[in-house]
Amino acid sequence: MVVNPELSIMVVEDSAVQRLHALDLLANLGVQRTLEAENGRHALEVLACSEKPDILITDLEMPDMDGVELIRHIAEQHMVSALIVVSSRETTLLSTVETMALEHGLTVLGIAQKPLSYDNLGVLIDKFHADAQATAQTESNYAFTPADLRQAIVARELVLHYQPKVTTHSGVMRGVEALVRWQHPVHGLLSPYHFIPLAEENGVIDELTDWVLEAALKQLRDWHARGLTISVAVNLSAKSLSTPDLTDRIAAVTNRIGIEPKYLVLEITETAVMSDLALSLGTLARLRLKGFGLSIDDFGTGFSSMQQLSRIPFTELKIDRSLVHGASEKPHLHVMLQSTIEMGKKLHLTTLAEGVENPADWQLIRLLGCDVAQGFYVAKPMAGDALAGWLKQGTQHLRPPRPGMG
């Protein structure tokens, strides 16, 4: 790995042996600027007269001031940019500390078990670099206008990428989610973050939604003509959901392009439903009457999600990444994920786990009986014409082993 020579890291550990071990690992990784302290109180004293480090590596169990109290202080005083917790304690406690740090607004690079290893520490530092780069890209402000976005639609600068959804029992692709991007002639490929808020705040969201539906359904018609009979999911904005003519517009474009409603799934977040409950419920009821699939997106992130399931005729329960990622290692997440899947089945909903990013996530959701998976372990979003190649070459790791093959 390549470490930025300006990167600074502080190690807080009451064991001199463990502290020197961590400092040696950092030196071997190329980190030249380090600070050290033997407990939380000592760390605050050192930080008070030092430049703010990029990363704090801290133990939890220390005399005088433990790591939990230290984390609270550094968060309140904005003393570090990112945090790595090193401990041998049980995963439930570590998960609680991680959640606490996140709620305090800290970036948590990860929880590492003692003793620290070169590879593990290297991965976490790499994550810091990746997060910093992503943040820089996210925070960049291109100052687009509504006219710029309308022109992009007219000039066909918008493109759709499709992320496959596969059944967990067989690895067979069931459908895709359509994700809009802006292929800007100057700034390159831009994520929705850079233009969806602009569209929502300036009355362009209906035009954007209509473009996405048209492009996705035409691509779906092409796939169906080639014998690939899958569904496509399209996200609906809260602004669109409260538009009285949305149902008629969706039905008209679907009919014109020649796609049966059952092959279009509309993904709606709980927040979108709550923005204008009366209009939203009427729109969703009409969409379901016409045969379109309805998916509650990001399930598990809202306090009233359970209530929404009783109000709205959803066909799919899309379980948020926050309940999926790490559930194989965190018992409380495991229980919540299992309960959510079981509830979905009892309500006769298709259960879909999003954010499946590694083999452990994949194996767990298969074991728990989740119906469908989506995430980087399955496939990253891709252009429509790349899907056939992925189907031929990219699904082998998702297929169950043949009998007698291990």
Secondary structure, DSSP 4 states (H G I P E B T S, - for coil): ----TT-EEEEE-S-HHHHHHHHHHHHHTT--EEEEESSHHHHHHHHHTSPPPSEEEE-S--SSS-HHHHHHHHHHTT--SEEEEEE-S-HHHHHHHHHHHHHTT-EEEEEEESSP-HHHHHHHHHHHHHHHHHHHHHH------HHHHHHHHHTT-EEEEEEEEEETTT--EEEEEEEEEEEETTTEEE-GGGTHHHHHHTT-HHHHHHHHHHHHHHHHHHHHHTT---EEEEE--HHHHT-TTHHHHHHHHHHHHT--GGGEEEEEEHHHHHHTHHHHHHHHHHHHHTT-EEEEEEETSSTTHHHHHHHS--SEEEE-HHHHTTTTT-HHHHHHHHHHHHHHHHTTPEEEEE---SHHHHHHHHHHT-SEEESTTT---EEGGGHHHHHHHS-GGGSPPPTT--
